[in-house]
Amino acid sequence: MQNKPIAIVTGAAKGIGRAICKKLAMEGFYIIAVDLDADGGLVLISELGNENAEFHNLSISNELQVNELFTTVKTKFGKINAVVNNAGIIRDNMIWKMSVEDFDAVINVNLKGTWLMCREAAIAMKEQNFGKIVNIASRAWLGNRGQSNYSASKAGVVALTRVLALELGKFNISVNAVAPGLIDTPLTQKLGPDVLQKLIEAQPSKSMGSPADVANTVAFLVAEKTNFITGQTIYVDGGKSIGANM
């Protein structure tokens, strides 16, 4: 495993994060899977194999736990090739019904947690003079009814990505964002069939994407052949970000 490139992936236990872990493992990375879902994390590791991955149960919004994660990985492997910040939560509601607690929770995980991970990644990658950071944003940063907290958090992630690309480019570090749209995940599967069908009909593609669509894009961005791509937000949304059928 020491000869393999090392990738840290947050929100790794299910959905998009799980697909990213599997894709990067196929591409030859050793995966540091991070999630609060201990059971899901252990299932993931059993599927990938201990020779290809390990699991760390922690909260990305906890500064001490994030610091300890990076210290552990740097001490054990001596390098961090890629960090994929996928972990996030939603607490949807119209603003007149949204509590301060729900706003704070989403910002704390989606934006502050991503920032904490990026800060430690930047420190490690600056020292080694190479690295890739991919932040999973969302098409929702353009605005979604009932998501004033979530959309704001993901807009922050897009802005953070652009700033870090400017700050870290001279250290051979690329920073990009991937903005998924309607993806077939455990979250969307909980929607009622009528609601889901309306969302699909609003898509120019008239379909949902798969977690693999996002994972393939992440794999493209962490590859050495894409070193000159940085500061970009790539939409994986079936064209919804164009504004068609809004």
Order of alpha helices (4+ residues) and beta strands (2+ residues): beta-alpha-beta-alpha-beta-alpha-beta-alpha-alpha-beta-alpha-beta-alpha-alpha-beta
